[in-house]
Amino acid sequence: MLRTIGLMSGTSLDGVDAAWVETDGEAIGRIGPTLTLPYEPALRRDLRRLLDLAGDIAADDPFLADCVRRLTERHAEAVERLRAEAARALGEDADLIGFHGQTILHRPAPPGERRPGRTWQVGDAAWLARQAGLPVAHDFRSADVAAGGQGAPLVPVVHAALAASLPRPLAVLNLGGVGNVTWIGPGEAGHGRLIAFDTGPANGPLDDWARTHAQTDYDRDGLLALAGQPDGAVLGRLMAHPWLAAPPPKSLDRLDFDRALKEAGAGALSPPDGAATLVAFAAVCVAAASRHLPEPPLQWLVAGGGRRNPAMMKALAAALEQPVRPVEVAGWNGDALEAQAFGVLAARVLRGLPITFPGTTGAPEPLTGGRIARPVG
């Protein structure tokens, strides 16, 4: 077993999640401490600006270089703090780091097409390896996208390992900036029993709306959305988007629906009604996604920041026929789940095990991926 530290910074741009996990990439042993380091407001603002610039910015742009430096330093701080906590709690260090980096652009092939796309995660893995003195697994998505896969979701193989003893079929729903679902079928856990894909926008548009209309980084406790009413006309126009009807595999960039939101007239709504409409949109996207599952799940387990939004959980419960529960009912840590997963995926990269599969990303076959940056000097 390897002692790994998984790092994740999702499309919500809220900070770095870090988690200590003992794993060989297939089985999960001890689960150690976790932590979250929020991004300072200036870094979060600059990363959000980077999303808008990513399609045109040059790789040597000074603004990009500055963002990458600050981003990686924050990840290094998370590693240092978590190693200290693991030493106190477990008397253990780590052998390997899984560093996802920050996605600033994700343009896979459109659903139904198999051709190379583009995905871009920023972060200096070589510097992090030198700083930590540990090998760093990184660049998890590129090989899959180059082979015509969607490059996402990556976590389903870990969901299956965690859910080995749970009744199935089971749906695990992650609500970050974008939503994604993992369907785990009955029978033995295996990659052929997994279906996974992005469901549509989730917290990303809602966070942007709260920042613009309520001067806060997110809709805390869902209070803004709970004070409004969804606009049926805007919601209907959004649900007509062809991406939602396309069968999986499919994945999204965080900003893919920005134009659709403008054209649907969302900008004319009041702050509460706009927030309520975006919450309703995220929920009905999940309901639409459920039609692509081989059979209805027994329950939906929800991870990610969306599970902490009462308005979002209420909307999901209304939109889905099966019980909707936070992943904590299964004994999982919904705040650390993706960081833990990248610790497991790091071990798979080091061992040369597949990390993407036909049922999860549309890869032509189970594919290895990722690279290892090793400490030098």
C-alpha positions in Angstrom: 0.0 0.0 0.0 1.1 3.5 -0.8 0.5 6.5 1.5 -0.8 9.2 -0.7 -1.9 12.8 -0.5 -4.6 13.8 -3.0 -5.1 17.4 -4.0 -8.1 18.9 -5.7 -9.1 22.4 -6.7 -12.5 22.2 -8.5 -14.3 24.5 -10.8 -16.0 26.3 -7.9 -12.6 27.9 -7.4 -13.0 28.0 -3.6 -9.7 26.5 -2.6 -7.6 23.4 -2.2 -8.9 20.2 -0.7 -6.2 17.8 0.6 -6.6 14.2 1.9 -4.3 11.5 3.1 -5.2 8.0 1.9 -3.5 4.6 2.0 -4.2 2.7 -1.2 -2.7 0.6 -3.9 -5.0 2.2 -6.5 -7.5 -0.6 -6.3 -8.3 -1.1 -2.6 -8.6 1.7 -0.1 -7.0 1.1 3.3 -6.7 3.7 6.0 -8.3 7.1 5.4 -6.3 9.8 7.2 -6.7 13.5 7.9 -8.2 16.0 5.5 -8.1 19.8 5.2 -9.3 22.6 3.0 -7.3 25.8 2.4 -9.5 28.5 0.9 -8.1 30.7 -1.8 -7.5 34.3 -0.8 -10.0 36.6 -2.6 -7.4 38.0 -5.0 -6.3 34.6 -6.2 -9.9 33.4 -6.6 -10.7 36.5 -8.6 -7.6 36.1 -10.8 -8.4 32.4 -11.4 -12.0 33.3 -12.4 -10.5 35.9 -14.8 -8.2 33.2 -16.2 -11.2 31.1 -17.1 -12.4 33.9 -19.4 -9.0 34.3 -21.0 -8.0 30.7 -21.3 -9.1 30.2 -24.9 -6.8 33.0 -26.1 -4.0 33.4 -23.5 -0.5 32.4 -24.4 1.3 29.8 -22.4 4.1 32.3 -21.5 1.7 35.1 -20.5 3.0 36.8 -17.3 -0.5 36.8 -15.8 -0.9 33.1 -16.3 2.6 32.5 -14.8 1.8 34.5 -11.8 -1.5 32.6 -11.2 0.2 29.3 -11.6 2.9 30.2 -9.1 0.4 31.4 -6.5 -1.9 28.4 -7.1 1.0 25.9 -6.7 2.3 27.6 -3.6 -1.2 27.2 -2.0 -1.1 23.5 -2.9 2.3 23.2 -1.4 1.1 24.8 1.8 -1.8 22.3 1.9 0.7 19.4 1.5 2.9 20.7 4.3 0.0 21.1 6.7 -1.5 17.8 5.9 1.8 16.0 6.3 2.2 17.6 9.7 -1.3 16.5 10.7 -0.7 12.9 9.4 2.4 12.8 11.5 0.5 13.9 14.6 -2.6 11.7 14.0 -1.1 8.6 12.5 2.7 8.8 12.9 2.9 8.6 9.1 4.3 10.6 6.2 3.4 10.2 2.5 5.0 8.4 -0.4 3.2 10.1 -3.3 1.1 13.2 -4.2 -1.8 13.4 -6.6 -2.0 16.9 -8.0 -5.0 17.6 -10.2 -4.2 21.3 -10.7 -6.8 23.9 -11.7 -8.9 23.4 -14.8 -9.0 26.6 -16.8 -10.2 25.1 -20.2 -12.0 21.9 -21.0 -13.0 21.4 -24.6 -13.4 17.7 -25.4 -15.0 16.4 -28.6 -18.8 17.1 -28.8 -21.0 14.2 -27.6 -21.2 11.5 -30.2 -17.8 12.4 -31.8 -14.5 10.7 -31.2 -11.7 13.0 -32.1 -9.0 14.7 -30.0 -10.1 17.6 -27.9 -8.3 19.9 -25.5 -8.2 20.1 -21.7 -5.9 22.4 -19.7 -5.1 22.1 -16.0 -2.6 24.6 -14.7 -0.1 24.0 -11.8 3.6 23.4 -11.6 4.0 19.7 -10.7 7.8 19.7 -11.0 8.1 22.6 -8.6 5.7 20.9 -6.2 7.7 17.7 -6.3 10.9 19.5 -5.5 9.3 21.5 -2.7 7.7 18.4 -1.1 10.5 16.0 -1.9 7.9 13.5 -3.1 6.9 12.2 -6.6 3.8 14.0 -7.9 1.2 12.4 -10.2 -0.4 15.0 -12.5 -1.8 15.7 -15.9 -4.6 13.1 -15.4 -6.9 14.1 -18.3 -4.7 14.8 -21.4 -4.2 11.2 -22.6 -7.9 10.5 -22.5 -8.8 13.6 -24.4 -6.1 13.0 -27.0 -7.6 9.5 -27.6 -11.0 11.1 -28.3 -12.4 10.6 -24.7 -14.2 13.3 -22.7 -11.4 13.5 -20.1 -14.1 13.5 -17.4 -15.3 12.3 -15.0 -12.2 10.7 -13.5 -13.5 9.7 -10.1 -16.0 6.9 -10.9 -13.4 4.1 -10.5 -12.9 5.4 -6.9 -16.7 5.7 -6.3 -17.0 2.0 -7.2 -14.3 1.0 -4.7 -15.9 3.0 -1.9 -19.4 1.7 -2.7 -18.4 -2.0 -2.8 -20.6 -2.9 0.1 -23.6 -0.6 -0.7 -26.8 -1.8 -2.3 -27.0 -1.2 -6.1 -27.8 0.2 -8.5 -26.5 3.4 -6.9 -26.0 6.9 -8.2 -23.2 9.2 -6.8 -23.8 12.8 -7.8 -21.0 15.3 -7.4 -22.1 19.0 -7.5 -19.2 21.3 -8.0 -19.0 24.0 -10.5 -20.3 21.4 -12.9 -22.4 18.4 -11.9 -21.4 14.8 -12.7 -23.0 11.4 -11.9 -21.6 7.9 -11.5 -24.0 5.0 -11.9 -22.8 1.8 -10.3 -24.7 -1.2 -11.4 -25.6 -4.4 -9.6 -23.2 -7.3 -9.4 -19.5 -7.3 -8.8 -17.8 -3.9 -8.9 -16.0 -3.5 -12.1 -15.4 -0.9 -14.8 -17.9 -2.5 -17.1 -20.6 -1.8 -14.5 -19.9 1.9 -14.4 -21.6 4.7 -16.3 -20.5 8.3 -15.7 -20.9 11.7 -17.3 -21.4 15.3 -16.6 -25.0 16.3 -15.9 -24.8 20.0 -16.6 -24.1 23.3 -14.8 -24.3 23.2 -11.0 -22.7 25.6 -8.6 -20.6 27.5 -11.1 -23.4 29.8 -12.5 -24.9 30.1 -9.1 -21.6 31.3 -7.6 -21.1 33.8 -10.4 -24.7 35.0 -9.9 -24.2 35.5 -6.2 -20.9 37.3 -6.7 -22.5 39.7 -9.3 -25.9 40.3 -7.6 -25.3 39.7 -3.9 -21.6 40.6 -3.5 -20.8 37.2 -1.9 -18.7 34.3 -3.2 -21.6 31.8 -3.1 -25.3 31.5 -2.1 -24.6 30.8 1.6 -27.1 28.3 3.0 -29.2 28.8 -0.2 -30.8 31.9 1.3 -30.8 33.8 -1.9 -32.4 31.0 -3.9 -34.9 30.2 -1.2 -36.1 33.7 -1.2 -37.0 33.6 -5.0 -39.0 31.6 -7.4 -37.7 29.8 -10.6 -38.7 31.5 -13.8 -40.4 28.9 -15.9 -39.8 30.7 -19.2 -36.1 31.0 -18.7 -35.9 27.5 -17.4 -37.7 26.1 -20.4 -35.3 27.9 -22.8 -32.3 26.6 -20.9 -33.6 23.0 -21.0 -33.9 23.2 -24.8 -30.1 23.3 -25.0 -29.1 20.3 -27.3 -26.2 19.3 -25.0 -28.7 18.1 -22.4 -30.5 15.7 -24.8 -27.2 14.2 -26.1 -26.4 10.7 -24.8 -23.3 10.2 -22.7 -20.4 10.1 -22.6 -20.2 13.9 -22.3 -18.5 16.5 -20.2 -18.6 20.3 -19.9 -16.4 23.3 -19.4 -17.5 25.4 -16.5 -18.4 28.3 -18.8 -20.1 26.3 -21.6 -23.6 27.5 -20.6 -22.7 31.2 -20.1 -24.0 32.2 -23.5 -27.1 30.1 -23.1 -27.9 31.8 -19.8 -27.6 35.2 -21.4 -29.7 34.3 -24.4 -32.4 32.7 -22.1 -32.9 36.0 -20.4 -31.6 35.0 -16.9 -29.8 38.4 -16.5 -33.2 40.2 -16.4 -34.3 38.3 -13.3 -34.2 39.7 -9.7 -31.3 38.4 -7.6 -33.5 35.9 -5.7 -35.4 34.7 -8.7 -32.2 34.3 -10.7 -30.6 32.2 -8.0 -33.8 30.1 -7.7 -33.8 29.6 -11.5 -30.2 28.5 -11.5 -30.8 26.0 -8.7 -33.8 24.6 -10.4 -31.8 24.3 -13.7 -29.1 22.3 -11.9 -31.7 20.0 -10.5 -33.6 19.4 -13.7 -30.3 18.8 -15.5 -29.8 15.9 -13.1 -33.3 14.7 -13.7 -32.7 14.8 -17.5 -29.4 12.9 -17.0 -31.2 10.2 -15.0 -33.0 9.2 -18.2 -29.6 8.1 -19.6 -29.0 5.6 -16.8 -29.4 1.9 -17.5 -31.9 1.5 -14.7 -33.1 3.8 -11.8 -30.7 3.9 -8.8 -32.0 2.9 -5.4 -30.7 6.2 -4.1 -28.7 9.3 -5.0 -25.7 10.1 -2.8 -24.6 13.7 -3.2 -21.1 15.0 -2.8 -19.5 18.4 -3.4 -20.5 21.8 -2.2 -24.0 21.6 -3.7 -25.0 19.2 -0.9 -24.5 22.0 1.6 -27.1 24.2 -0.2 -30.6 23.5 1.2 -32.2 25.0 -1.8 -30.2 22.7 -4.1 -31.0 19.6 -2.1 -34.7 20.5 -1.9 -34.8 21.0 -5.7 -33.1 17.6 -6.3 -35.6 15.9 -4.0 -38.4 17.4 -6.0 -36.9 16.5 -9.4 -35.9 12.9 -8.7 -38.1 9.9 -7.8 -35.5 8.2 -5.6 -34.1 9.3 -2.2 -31.5 12.0 -2.3 -29.0 12.0 0.6 -25.6 13.4 1.3 -22.7 10.9 1.0 -22.1 11.2 4.7 -25.0 8.7 5.2 -22.6 6.1 3.7 -19.8 7.2 5.9 -18.0 9.2 3.2 -16.5 12.6 3.6 -18.3 14.7 1.0 -15.9 17.6 1.3 -12.8 15.5 0.9 -14.1 12.9 -1.5 -12.5 14.2 -4.7 -9.1 14.9 -3.0 -9.2 11.3 -1.6 -9.9 10.1 -5.2 -6.9 11.8 -6.6 -4.8 10.1 -4.0 -6.1 6.8 -5.3 -5.7 7.9 -8.9 -2.1 8.9 -8.2 -1.4 5.3 -7.1 -3.0 4.0 -10.3 -0.8 6.3 -12.4 2.3 5.1 -10.6 1.3 1.5 -11.0 0.3 1.9 -14.7 -3.3 1.0 -14.1 -6.2 2.4 -16.2 -7.8 5.6 -15.0 -10.4 6.2 -17.7 -12.8 3.7 -19.3 -15.3 3.5 -22.2 -18.3 3.8 -19.8 -16.9 6.8 -17.9 -15.2 9.1 -20.5 -16.0 7.3 -23.8 -12.3 6.2 -24.1 -11.9 3.7 -26.9 -10.6 1.2 -24.3 -9.4 1.3 -20.6 -6.6 3.9 -20.7 -3.7 4.7 -18.5 -2.9 8.3 -18.1 -1.1 10.9 -16.0 2.5 11.6 -15.6 5.0 11.5 -12.6 7.1 14.5 -11.7 9.9 13.4 -9.5 11.9 15.5 -7.0 15.4 16.4 -8.1 18.4 18.0 -6.4 
